């Protein structure tokens, strides 16, 4: 019933008179896309309400403080390089006589 009552009244345009697109294509004033701005008169009232909700979400995201990136130490997350391989770290170079006692040709 709530939606039926709203159909009696036309949903006003959220235009704020700025009419300048940002880098993502949203209006800097009302946060509508180009298609939402130019097709506003052809939208039904329920579609207009949906566009206004999207605009409010876009504005909220735009005005939100930037998320802080989690600082990670380089040593914890750095992938070892195959080019930095140091054999003495991984290979035992000492040879004992016992290493070849069971070896036969």
Buried (B, 14 or more C-beta within 10 A) or exposed (E): EEEEEEEEEEBEBBEEEEEEBEEEEBBEBBBBBEEBBEEBEEBEBEBBBEBBEBBEEBBEEEEEEEEEEEEEEEEEEEEEEEEEEEEEEEEEEEEEEEEEEEEEE
